[in-house]
Amino acid sequence: MNKKFPQTLLVTVLINNRKKIVFISILCSTIAVGITFFIPKKYYAEGIVYPTNSNSIKEVVNNSVFGHEYQTDRLIQLFESQQMKQKLLKKFNLIDYYGLDTNRKDWRFNLNKRYANDISFRRSKYMAVKVSVNSSSPTMSANMVNCMLSYIDTIRKDILFGNIYALKDNLTSKVTTRQQVVDSLLGLISGEKRIVEPNLLGKKLVSKLEENRRKGDVSYGNDIIIKAAKNNYTLQNAKTINEYYTQLSVFSNLKKDLIGINEKISMPFPKVYIISSAIPDFKKSSPSFFLNAIIGLLLGLFGSITYFILSSSLKEISKELNDD
């Protein structure tokens, strides 16, 4: 029984079928090139953006350092957000562009799959975010990239200010409630009639408040408190005045916080740093005739070699069985 080593068998197959292998390889390469004509063309566009190091315009101005790794990753998450996707779906009518039937149960799955294939976001080695789009139109690809670059600040602002406005509403409600309490106590104090002569404690309080006034430290309702201390500084009235100043302190702190929130809202919102906007490139990114020709050639080459090796091996096995 003659057994051929794999190396010998391979050499024999290549020599005996070399013309067929070359022909099949060239044929497969030609077919691949022909198929390429029917594959829809895609055009690539890319933009580059840096995140800000803070959402505060003051901090950005004082320390204009381009983004760090975690800021870049957060920005990528915003680019991948549902709000960004909805913006592109509406502006570029992607459902019709992809030819999707919304009556089918799997239309969202197909939309997300094609969206993920055409639109991508990645972090560069310089901690910037690269936004890229592949579409059937060079203009559409560039417009989609530039749309995302300009819309990302809106998403950032919506997220940040959504929390700020919620806090503002909460503080506004508390300030209104606390002011009603303060005004109510002030009304009780001012409504007291004079029933006793000013006492020592009342005089000390009046002296203290008037001294604060001379220093420019004037609190809400001081005039009413001074008048009450002069006319009717009883134990009960003193308790009401102490409660008033306690509530006034809480009211003042809440109002200060509200002023700070309003100041933050009124300040300009820092924008991301757009390093490179997208420009339409009319040279298609895919499909590639050269790449497909090489792939077809390799498939034909390895496929034909495999076929002839298997065919030769089967003949050898059949021959050995017949000899036995």
Secondary structure, DSSP 8 states (H G I E B T S, - for coil): -----HHHHHHHHHHHTHHHHHHHHHHHHHHHHHHHTTS--BEEEEEEEE--S-S-HHHHHH------HHHHHHHHHHHTSHHHHHHHHHHHTHHHHTT--TTSTTHHHHHHHHHHHHEEEEE-TTS-EEEEEEES-HHHHHHHHHHHHHHHHHHHHHHHHHHHHHHHHHHHHHHHHHHHHHHHHHHHHHH----S---HHHHHHHHHHHHHHHTT---TTHHHHHHHHHH---HHHHHHHHHHHHHHHHHHHHHHHHHHHHHHHHS-----EEEE------S--B--HHHHHHHHHHHHHHHHHHHHHHHHHHHHHHHHHHH-
